[in-house]
Amino acid sequence: MKNILHIVGGLDRGGAESYIMNSLRNINHEKYHFIIATFMPPIHGEKYIYEDELNKLGVEVIRLRDTRFSNPRDFEKQIELIVRKRGIDIVHSHIDFMSALSLAGAKRGGATKLIAHSHSTNNAKLKNPLKRVASNVLRRKLNKIATHRIGCGKLAGEFLFQDNPFTIISNGINLDTYKFDKEARKNLREKYGLSERDSVWLSVGRLEEVKNHKFLLDLLHDNFMNSNTYLFIIGSGSLQEELEQQIVEQKLENKVFLLPSRNDVNLYYSMADFFLLPSFFEGVPTVGIEAQANGLKCLFSENVSKEVMILKSSEFFSLHDITRWVKRLNKKPALDERTKHLQDKSVQAYNIKETVKKLEKIYDF
């Protein structure tokens, strides 16, 4: 059995976290033993959202001191000690440029396979000139140390690895979980006092600046003439209070449902008519794949990688042209279109059973 250490910021809902969880739910645990090291505190309470499920899968979670910036050498040393004491064979790091630190520590600890995994096409910190210089130093170090490089898409791989070779492994999902569910749609609409005549918008993602949720509220405010429109935002994060304040200021309290991260989000895809992701940047967001697997009409900002488009019905709009968003959102899709995509080869390419096979090839090679 191979001992594998995943390194990720936290284990609440997010793109990298979803990828790790989907993989661990479908991989052969008789061949591999997994440990996950994190360094960010849980969003709610003392446990991460996924922690109990991981324990049931036999996956241990270790919490590190977050000394990436204050004492990088200490951060490397923590990884080194875990790798040496636990006899780790493979380290799979998901922390952007900082994978340079985790893989350096892993190498000194004796791990032989050092995997860097890119989940994004940009980084907000790069607006700062000093951090941009530091990121370039870390990128060079990372690409020198890594024995294997993985990108969730072409642009994400190029962002972190530049001209160095990498393997693309899609953010696979369980397609059956996200199939359109007519009964769930009916039940959820009844729960929130909505009818089939109402138009429901949905956005799923961390409540952080990069996800640009404020744009959604502006969009709804501009579309207020349509009294049958409602917005559901599902996620947790540091901007919750700001969003709640904006909702009150724009008098949208009866139009917006701000819900915490949840494990039944697949049902909300079925309830909605539109999925909106107006992010400032994204790699290949798992939520976008989930929504399309449901047959949901998706509108993305132009800053989201076009690689996320697996259904031709998905569209991309500029954040500077709110009129186009509003115009499109006033055309509610026909419900009978929701299941016509199920045999689409581009959808089947995201079957988690197939993407896990690609990952196992890297672990086993």
C-alpha positions in Angstrom: 0.0 0.0 0.0 1.3 3.4 -1.0 1.2 6.2 1.6 0.0 9.5 -0.1 -0.1 13.0 1.5 -2.4 15.6 0.1 -1.6 19.2 1.0 -4.4 21.7 0.8 -5.4 25.0 2.5 -8.5 23.7 4.2 -11.3 21.1 3.9 -14.4 23.3 3.5 -16.1 23.6 0.1 -14.0 24.9 -2.7 -12.6 23.8 -6.1 -9.5 22.0 -4.9 -11.3 20.5 -2.0 -14.1 19.2 -4.2 -11.6 17.6 -6.5 -9.8 15.9 -3.6 -13.1 14.7 -2.1 -14.5 13.4 -5.3 -11.3 11.5 -6.0 -11.1 10.0 -2.5 -14.7 8.8 -2.7 -13.9 6.8 -5.8 -10.3 5.7 -5.5 -9.1 2.3 -4.4 -8.3 2.6 -0.6 -6.9 -0.9 -0.6 -4.0 0.3 -2.8 -3.4 3.7 -1.2 -3.5 5.1 2.3 -4.2 8.9 2.4 -3.3 11.6 4.9 -4.3 15.2 4.3 -2.3 18.2 5.8 -4.1 21.6 6.1 -3.1 25.0 7.5 -6.2 27.2 7.4 -8.8 27.1 10.2 -12.3 25.7 9.5 -14.9 28.2 8.4 -17.5 27.0 10.9 -16.7 25.5 14.3 -13.7 23.3 15.1 -14.1 20.8 12.3 -13.9 21.1 8.5 -17.1 20.3 6.6 -15.5 17.2 5.1 -13.7 16.0 8.2 -16.2 13.4 9.4 -16.6 11.9 6.0 -12.8 11.7 5.6 -12.5 9.9 8.9 -15.0 7.3 7.7 -12.9 6.8 4.6 -9.9 6.1 6.8 -8.2 9.4 5.9 -6.3 11.2 8.6 -6.3 15.0 8.8 -3.3 16.8 10.2 -3.3 20.5 10.9 -0.1 22.5 10.3 1.0 25.8 11.6 0.5 28.4 8.9 4.0 29.8 8.7 4.1 30.0 4.9 4.9 33.7 5.0 6.2 34.3 8.5 8.7 31.4 8.5 8.7 29.4 5.2 11.5 27.2 6.4 9.3 26.1 9.4 6.5 25.3 7.0 8.8 23.1 4.9 10.1 21.5 8.1 6.6 20.5 9.2 6.0 18.7 5.9 9.5 17.1 6.1 8.8 15.6 9.5 5.3 14.2 8.5 6.8 12.6 5.4 9.7 11.1 7.3 7.7 9.8 10.3 4.8 8.5 8.3 6.8 6.9 5.5 5.1 9.0 2.8 5.8 7.8 -0.7 3.9 10.4 -2.7 3.1 14.1 -1.9 0.3 15.7 -3.9 0.2 19.5 -3.3 -2.7 21.8 -4.2 -1.5 25.2 -2.9 -0.5 27.1 -6.0 2.9 28.7 -5.8 3.3 27.6 -2.2 3.6 24.0 -3.4 7.3 25.0 -3.9 7.6 25.0 -0.1 5.6 21.8 0.6 7.4 19.8 -2.1 10.8 21.0 -0.9 10.0 19.8 2.6 8.6 16.5 1.1 11.8 15.9 -0.9 14.0 16.4 2.2 11.7 14.0 4.1 12.3 11.2 1.5 9.2 11.3 -0.7 10.0 10.1 -4.2 7.0 11.4 -6.1 6.3 15.1 -5.8 3.1 16.3 -7.5 2.1 19.9 -8.0 -1.5 20.4 -8.9 -2.8 23.7 -10.4 -6.5 24.6 -9.9 -6.5 28.2 -11.0 -5.7 30.5 -13.9 -4.7 33.5 -11.8 -4.0 34.7 -8.2 -5.4 37.9 -6.7 -2.2 38.4 -4.8 -0.2 39.0 -8.0 -1.6 42.5 -8.1 1.1 43.4 -5.5 4.5 43.9 -7.3 6.5 42.3 -4.5 4.3 39.3 -4.3 4.5 39.0 -8.1 8.3 38.8 -7.8 8.1 36.3 -5.0 5.6 34.2 -7.0 8.0 34.0 -9.9 10.8 32.8 -7.6 8.5 30.2 -6.1 7.3 29.1 -9.5 10.9 28.4 -10.7 11.6 26.5 -7.5 8.4 24.5 -7.8 9.0 23.5 -11.4 12.5 22.4 -10.5 11.4 20.2 -7.6 8.1 18.7 -8.9 8.4 15.3 -10.5 4.9 15.5 -11.8 2.6 18.4 -12.7 -1.2 18.3 -13.0 -3.6 21.1 -14.3 -7.3 21.0 -14.0 -7.2 22.5 -17.5 -4.8 23.8 -20.1 -4.9 27.4 -18.8 -4.5 26.4 -15.2 -1.5 24.3 -16.1 0.1 27.0 -18.1 -0.4 29.6 -15.3 1.6 27.6 -12.8 4.0 25.6 -14.9 4.4 27.9 -17.9 6.5 26.0 -20.5 7.1 22.9 -18.4 5.2 19.7 -19.3 2.0 18.8 -17.3 -0.9 16.4 -17.4 -4.5 17.6 -17.6 -6.9 15.8 -15.3 -10.4 17.2 -15.4 -12.3 17.9 -12.2 -14.4 14.8 -12.4 -17.7 14.4 -10.6 -20.3 11.6 -10.0 -22.6 12.4 -12.9 -25.5 10.5 -11.4 -25.5 12.7 -8.4 -26.0 15.8 -10.5 -28.7 14.6 -12.9 -31.8 16.8 -13.1 -34.3 15.8 -10.5 -37.9 17.1 -11.3 -39.2 16.0 -7.9 -36.4 17.9 -6.1 -37.2 21.0 -8.1 -40.9 20.8 -7.1 -40.2 20.2 -3.5 -37.6 22.9 -3.1 -39.7 25.5 -4.8 -42.6 24.7 -2.5 -40.2 25.0 0.5 -39.3 28.5 -0.4 -42.7 29.6 -1.6 -41.9 29.7 -5.3 -43.8 28.4 -8.3 -42.8 27.1 -11.6 -43.6 30.5 -13.1 -40.8 32.1 -11.1 -37.3 32.5 -12.5 -34.6 31.2 -10.1 -30.9 32.2 -10.4 -28.3 30.2 -8.5 -24.6 30.8 -7.7 -22.4 28.4 -5.7 -19.0 29.4 -4.3 -17.0 30.8 -1.4 -18.1 34.2 -0.3 -14.8 35.9 -1.3 -13.9 38.7 -3.5 -12.8 36.6 -6.5 -16.3 35.1 -6.8 -17.8 38.6 -7.4 -21.1 38.0 -5.6 -21.7 41.7 -5.4 -22.2 41.7 -9.2 -25.1 39.3 -8.8 -26.9 41.6 -6.4 -26.4 44.5 -8.8 -27.7 42.3 -11.6 -30.8 41.4 -9.6 -31.3 45.0 -8.7 -31.1 46.1 -12.3 -33.6 43.3 -13.2 -36.0 44.3 -10.4 -38.8 45.0 -12.9 -39.2 41.2 -13.1 -40.9 40.6 -9.8 -40.8 36.8 -10.4 -37.0 36.6 -10.2 -35.2 35.2 -7.2 -31.5 34.6 -6.4 -30.0 31.8 -4.4 -26.3 32.2 -3.3 -24.8 29.1 -1.6 -21.5 29.5 0.1 -19.6 30.6 3.2 -16.8 33.1 3.6 -15.4 36.4 4.9 -17.7 38.6 2.8 -21.0 37.3 4.3 -21.7 40.4 6.4 -20.9 42.8 3.5 -23.3 40.9 1.2 -26.0 40.9 3.8 -25.6 44.7 4.2 -25.8 45.1 0.4 -29.0 43.0 0.2 -30.6 45.4 2.8 -29.3 48.6 1.1 -30.7 47.5 -2.3 -34.0 46.3 -0.7 -33.5 42.8 -2.0 -34.4 41.0 1.3 -37.4 39.2 -0.3 -35.5 38.3 -3.5 -32.2 36.8 -2.2 -31.7 33.6 -0.3 -28.1 33.6 1.2 -27.5 30.0 2.3 -24.4 28.5 3.9 -22.3 25.7 2.3 -24.3 22.5 2.2 -24.1 18.9 1.0 -27.3 18.9 -1.0 -26.4 21.5 -3.5 -27.1 19.0 -6.3 -30.8 19.5 -5.5 -30.6 23.2 -5.8 -29.2 22.9 -9.3 -32.4 21.1 -10.2 -34.5 23.9 -8.6 -32.8 26.7 -10.6 -33.3 28.0 -14.1 -29.9 29.7 -14.4 -26.5 29.1 -12.9 -24.4 32.3 -12.7 -20.6 32.5 -12.1 -19.4 36.1 -12.5 -15.9 35.4 -11.1 -12.9 37.7 -11.6 -10.9 34.6 -12.5 -11.3 30.8 -12.4 -9.6 27.7 -13.6 -12.2 25.0 -14.5 -14.6 25.4 -11.7 -16.2 22.2 -10.4 -19.5 24.0 -9.7 -19.7 24.9 -13.4 -19.2 21.2 -14.4 -21.8 20.1 -11.8 -24.4 22.7 -13.1 -23.9 21.6 -16.7 -24.2 18.0 -15.8 -27.6 18.9 -14.4 -28.5 20.5 -17.8 -28.7 23.9 -16.1 -28.3 27.0 -18.3 -25.0 28.5 -17.3 -23.8 32.1 -17.7 -20.1 32.7 -16.9 -18.0 35.9 -16.9 -15.4 36.1 -19.6 -12.8 35.7 -16.9 -13.7 32.1 -16.4 -11.7 29.7 -18.5 -13.6 28.6 -21.6 -12.5 25.1 -20.8 -15.4 24.9 -18.4 -17.9 24.9 -21.3 -19.0 21.3 -21.8 -22.5 22.2 -23.1 -22.9 24.5 -26.1 -25.8 26.2 -24.4 -23.3 27.8 -21.8 -22.5 31.4 -22.4 -19.8 33.9 -21.4 -20.4 37.7 -20.9 -18.2 40.7 -20.0 -18.6 42.0 -16.5 -18.7 45.5 -18.1 -21.9 44.7 -20.0 -24.6 44.2 -17.4 -27.2 44.9 -20.0 -26.4 41.6 -21.9 -26.6 39.6 -18.7 -30.0 41.1 -17.9 -31.3 40.6 -21.4 -30.3 36.9 -21.4 -31.7 36.3 -17.9 -35.1 37.5 -19.0 -35.4 34.6 -21.3 -36.2 31.6 -19.1 -35.1 28.3 -20.6 -37.6 25.6 -21.4 -37.7 22.9 -18.8 -37.9 20.1 -21.3 -34.3 20.9 -22.4 -32.8 19.8 -19.1 -32.1 16.1 -19.9 -31.1 16.2 -23.6 -27.4 16.4 -22.8 -27.0 13.2 -20.8 -25.3 11.2 -23.6 -23.1 14.1 -24.6 -19.5 12.9 -24.9 -18.2 16.2 -23.4 -20.3 15.6 -20.3 -19.1 11.9 -20.0 -15.5 13.1 -20.1 -16.0 14.4 -16.5 -17.1 11.1 -15.2 -15.1 10.7 -11.9 -14.6 7.0 -12.6 -12.5 7.9 -15.6 -10.6 10.9 -14.1 -9.6 8.8 -11.1 -8.0 6.2 -13.5 -5.8 9.0 -14.8 -4.7 10.0 -11.3 -4.0 6.4 -10.4 -1.7 6.1 -13.4 0.4 8.9 -12.0 0.5 7.4 -8.5 1.4 4.0 -9.9 3.9 4.9 -12.6 
